């Protein structure tokens, strides 16, 4: 180990000049010109998740499944330890990618093909990298659409998560050289991805008492709608949670920045969408996933309206299908999750009915009005226990 002798630090500022031609104003994020098909970005920073942080996430985001709260319960269900909640892993991976992918973005257009490939445990360290799948230039001075694929790896290099995302990005428009990706960076997306499920075993009778008796596979059927009664008022807590997840976009924590924007994003800082996503998932947990073994993934997810501090959000689920699981004693649910804000979930269902479950992007073509009270829509797959 190197050492250095302690000496008195002399104050230098009073006698030093500053030079106008040496003022730097660092900028982060990428404009549309900085994305090229096939570019790979290795995202800066890495993230080690400790046990207390993992459990704190699960509780703050209303998780009811004790697998994410108790190591003994997780082990009784076949996990090596208490796993980190998949939505926490998703949020960290997405946020690690913000500096390269979306710190200049005008909007996050959607999530696609989110797959949780294996469990992450306390003590694991996560990194992320993205590959540009396509870029759509919509003409001079218009924002374009960038489609990226992102993988998240643990400290052994194993891919634990993969997903795609579409982002609306403005052009720089000044003819400056593009900031390309790292030409030497690999993108080890598995050719045939496999989900590494825990060694599932039916827990003993005592452990089974720790979950509800009405959330086994047999308790759900296609067409069933579950109106989750409990809702969540988001406070200014969203600001520190944004940076705790590693998100560096100033839209979510810098009021001067957000007030300086134009359009519907102007005003108070917008709640980072991954946090809204996490709260909506958690609010559905007690009615839907207390006996979930694994969150298999999501497809076609959209934030249809923004949320700000003070908004109250809630969830409604619709069971789309029920199929046999890959191991005995399990089944798979495919579920549509809908998020609403500032209206009770029961009232929202009574007011809008079936229109809640139609994608907002399809409404115009169907001659229907978009729902301003609706903030989120996505489909998910859940691996869940059958009743012992």
Steps between C-alpha positions, in 0.01 A plus 500: 500500500632843409523774761537879497637730765245733661585865427316824558271595214554860399193689382543591131160632387542867604809547285390293199344632180233326297512496123191560291628276223533205741141480627352154454131411515489117480201353320375143532268292291476444126316678222345321204817537290693307768314174437595267217353158428713235667677735743570348842518720811659367817321701765711674765491390864420168665258424779547261793170428674517434873237315700352800679454692175331203333259458789437874519402505134257212552330674792489853355346358182234301689619149418291236683681184388721393795755349261630858451488582872634196683803283426359192681174520304691545173715196580191297591373575148821386331704822473863512615425816700249784509495619136511865403161604365500473118358853467793634701738325260307645204511850645873486568576368151285763333644781712858394435417547132351848530827690445558330164145427390253758624645792695413723204173317430170680469294190580531133586272341241477146631651183645512178298590137567620535859641161609640422846744218425624417848484612859716780636603467864624746763870561442475463123637784285315610189620667182310580181566561133275581204502443126324727251256288301371780281467876468213673321573852385171687455642796313689826568450648847268218603570251778573147386427157643787289634445130570755340735554156649648493852654218699586499869782276625614391842859486622561165325386635165173306504211684334229535766263727306439607143247743357436744218397863517392773257593861571414833337826694461547854362768584240801712590479666164836682515707272281731404786671160477284212621583321825499139386506185707801301615623309192675243719200427724332163477129452546459146637129458447422128532408347164242277667421661836405268783331595826683341792217420740562432868500137612133522586374289784165522674557677833400332824164564664637762739660703220180482295320688777711807417317564172133550420284196425325665204795569270588156368485412131156340539354827632533673162321454170512663158282809478514567874547865600659592831447853628782563745350718769809640668656798324818702556552876524844584363683766699829680444660169601516429127791745465751309719371166373575612144865549582512194724416297190778685314283710266680818392229670287437845653132489400438287809675704770590850372208745525685778315557261210143365494343846529708614204350241265201556274200274448340257742834410657545860620446568870585297804757219462344194338507182707746259335282245321680195637394603851137534390530158335641358825224645717228370268651151508527511880144623548377192311720261696274410792214402268703339223858394573536403867560145377704593193818302449647717227414807295565365150483836325301771324412609150362814332499739796414869470482801731188665360510807728763641737478515880626770737540525875157498663339266246333187636544187287324164496486174306245282324589152366331286235585130472558423133587130515598216733734222384698219658841590640835349403538305825244300701294702744516823296295692248548810286271802500507757222365824643420847371591769753333841481603803708276796582558822693293731720186287469406198711562178311139388553371832369736486200369154407138610540563813292705357213432124502647310207663814358761480778639185341536640147846633421497878503697505175216311329221727621513752212464230236198362687333838530542502877625769736820446697460468876674780689466311831698206361877514540637155413431178309701181461473121479695269726559128556512352849614156615283417798449210740207266483310433818677224699 
